[in-house]
Amino acid sequence: MTMQHTALAPAERAVRVLGGDLTERSLRLHLEGLSGVDAVGLEQRAAGLGTRSIKTSSKAWALDTIIKLTDLTTLEGADTPGKVRSLVAKGLNPDPSDPSTPRVAAVCVYGDMVPAAIDALGAAHGDPDAGLVSVAAVATAFPSGRASLPVKLADTRDAVANGADDIDMVIDRGAFLAGDYGTVFEQIVAVKEACRRDDGGFAHLKVILETGELTTYDNVRRASWLAILAGADFIKTSTGKVTPAATLPVTLLMLEVVRDWYRLTGERIGVKPAGGIRSSKDAIKYVVTVAETAGEQWLQPHLFRFGASSLLNDVLLQRQKISTGHYSGPDYVTID
Amino acid sequence: MSFLEYAPAPESRAIVKLRPSYGLFIDGSWVDGHGEPFSTISPASEERLAEIATADEHDVDLAVAAARRAYDRTWSRLSGADRGKYLFRIARLVQERARELAVAESLDNGKPIKESRDVDVPLVAAWFFYYAGWADKLDYAGLGANPRALGVAAQVIPWNFPLMMLAWKIAPALAAGNTVVLKPAETTPLTALLFAEIVQQADLPAGVVNIVTGAGGTGQALVRHPGVDKVAFTGSTAVGREIAKTVAGTHKKVTLELGGKAANIVFDDAPIDQAIEGIVNGIFFNQGHVCCAGSRLLVQENVHAEVVDRLKQRLTTLRMGDPLDKNTDIGAINSREQLDRIRSLSDIGEQEGAERWSAPCEIPENGFWFAPTIFDNVSTSSTIAREEVFGPVLSVLTFRTPAEAIAKANNTPYGLSAGIWTDKGSKILAVADKLRAGVIWANTFNRFDPSSPFGGYKESGYGREGGRHGLAGYLKAGN
């Protein structure tokens, strides 16, 4: 097929790993040459990591870390500036009864809500590494991704111009499942370019694979590599609008990919499971999986995030249990 | 502090109430042994756990006589359905006392609690449930209508899976209508003695299950006893040979489940991350104290460096230490004697030129420990590629083609198990067909199920345990 020899945009990583004559064909050969995934074995390993017993000081550390790594999210048609202000207040001061509670990493909203979020954050807006809270915006015709590339790019540029620090884009799952890897690749490359700010810097790009629609672990591994090759700063499991969203085996698999990318290039890529993680117990399993797969250095906001909303309050309840010795109840944590 | 230094998460010992000393369990009650008693210790701390009686020839005689009486007077007269009821009851009691049994097993054996809790004890219950179901269906066991029990079974089991091996032996024997005298290993008698309590709780007729403790002498007396009709042994090939000689020329039926030197074959098209897990599980599960352990890694030469590199990386995350800590991956070596054997074979491996690498682990002060170890560039003639180490020691060999992999895998006097790792189903079938091993795992390793027969080729023994086939060792065709 002649189409297969179509040259692709020379994304820097892809050129480094696949060579200068980057084509649809060379990309396909690479993705299809990746080692397969045995589903039974992967799920068994994830279940094994899930049996780790995290107690006392380790649990306290894990709970604080989960908060620091959370992208506190609201992605509803009914979102208003008031709702976003409330979300931001929650992210800045998750537990009014305990000022030692850390802030979340970011708030995650639709692109048009970015100004409201930045406004509400005020001086607290900034890099989570500095104890500040950043703003992530979903873009590219989220959640389906069913729009033309110019629309997706406009969506992205709009959010970046509004001041979004992170862009959470969705891949074109239809193109991926049709085997049209080149299209998915080119779109990521183009969106990455649209993340460029006026000052020359870039908004961080999180690439949502929507693993619940890719269905097989082999597809998840290919899509993860594809997204990284095209320039993703983060690979993210899900929009939260499709079931299943994040699962432990899928996240483990994506962590294995970023670990392998690090082995290959020395470069660290982030991972963000999103959707469906509601309890502290589950979130701690993810923290364990990160530490034992990619390594502890991944447990920082630039390399790992939880996309979640209701998780935060369960973590706060557990945190209160540790400091007071008894369980409180849902009336003792605030709703946003 | 590093998060990976997980805070201690010990399982409580309080649930196990050990007596200071244990007698023999004969004819439904506890009696004194007439041999010299011995101590059983925790291999992780060398702490003395309890004093255990030794059965001498006279005690063994009493046990066999009790089993014979129980067979003649009660057990052989019960219907299969009634025998099944007892077995179901035992299975449920094992589940009820699961945590206690798991803690006792980890204390006495040294294996991590996550394994005794998630593997050993659940399988024990599963084995009794499975064979309980067979008890009234023996007509379908493949021996024709009305197969008959053999009589009294003498069963001698090893220390690596004390309670699980007990279940593998007792469940099919009782389902088939036999009565038993079982001798647990001298370093791990505790769970068999707790099982005797379960037998009492289940109200099993006296003498159907007898437990005699002691060392090799007790086992010998039991196996030689003219009153037994069946000998079932799991353990080393050397002892198995002795047993085969002892029973030769007698009417006794024999099942032997002996050593192994399994090949775990990794092809270049294997699902790499899962293969690494499978290699780890194959040889480091239960500290490598597994007769079917994947102790020879046969890896295709073109992926050898990558596999070894990833394997080492993975081994650095294994946690060695207190067997009762829920996060422990690698527990203690069962005895000083076994530790000495692992050390001496490892030293020979090094002397013979293999490249030794051990995972960086802090070795606890007391107890018996051996860090997970890989020997790379091992040749087929190396001692560590031929002899069963029965410890956390992996020998890495390479191959170029499937034919070479098969030849090397079969090049051992053993033939208990093997593993195949490839994404290609046709390759799995083609290779499995040519491997001379009783159990072959594809894209997994060390998985057990009561419905699946287990046993060896060649010097790994004869007879099968588990599944319908496992009944054949305890039955004779009806007339």
Interface residues (C-beta under 8 A of the other chain):
Chain A: S35 G36 V37 D38 V40 G41 L42 Q44 R45 T51 R52 S53 I54 K55 T56 S57 S58 K59 W61 A62 T65 L253 E256 V287 A291 E292 E296 L299
Chain B: M1 S2 F3 L4 Y6 A7 P8 A9 K114 D118 D269 A270 P271 I272 D273 Q274 E277 G278 T317 K326 N327 D423 N443 T444
